């Protein structure tokens, strides 16, 4: 749907998983989904993803490798901070 609508980005707002320690299958499904969105394919460019943790997620786990992934187009806000992060594309 994001590709069909030519979205500039996708927001995933909380409760990425249904528990703080997700199953291996849930992690694998999310990994595949995010990879397809961010990388794109021969026909479509990648789409930026903005993800925040919810009350069922472990913020520290969700935020793992956040700085590194940001360079690839995955922007993660796991742990709540006082700083508001501005992203300009």
N, C-alpha and C positions, 0 to 999 in steps of 0.2 A: 504494500500500500504506500509506503514512504517513497519508493521509486516511482510508482504510478503517478503520485501527486507531485513529484519532483521536489520533495521536501529538502530544505537546507539543513535540517537537523532533526533528531528524534530525542524527545525528553522521556526518560524513564524515571518516574517520580515515586520512589519508595516501594518497599516490600518486593524487592527483586526476587527474593526467596520467601518461602513460607515458614522458615525457622532460622535461628541464628547460625546454626551449623547445618548447611544444606547437604543433601545427598550428592554423591558423585555424579549421578545422572543429571540432576538439576544444574550443577556447575557446567557439565558438558553441553547441555542444551543452550545455556546462556552464552557460553564461549562460542559456539557455532553461530548463533544468532548475531552476536556483536561483530564477529569476524566478517560475516557476509555483509553486514551493513557498512562497516568502516572500510573494508578493502574494495568493495565494488566488484565489477567483473569487466569482461571485454566490452559490453554495451553500456555499462553504467558506472559513473564515478562513485566513489565512496561517500557516505553520509556521516556527518559528525553526530556523535551520541553524547548526551548530557545525562548523567545518572546520579541520583541521590539515594542514600540508604533510607529505609523505613524502619518502623518499630519492630519488625520481624527479622531484620537483617543485623548482622554484626558490623557496625560501622568500620571497625579496624580491618576486618576481613574484606569488606567491599572496597575499601580504599587502597588495598595492596597494589603496589606498583603504579599508583595513580600518576605520578610525575612522568614516568616513562611512557605510559599509555597515552597521556595527553598529546604527546608528539605525533601519535598515530591517528588521533581524532576521537579518542574516548576520554571524556572529561568526567571525573568522578568526585563527588562530594560525599565522603563517608562520615567522618567525624565532624560534628557541628563546631564551627569556630566563629569568633566575633568578626573576622575579616570577610568582607563581601568580595568575591572574585568576579572580575569583569572579563568577559571573553569577547573579543572583537574579531570578526572574520570578514 
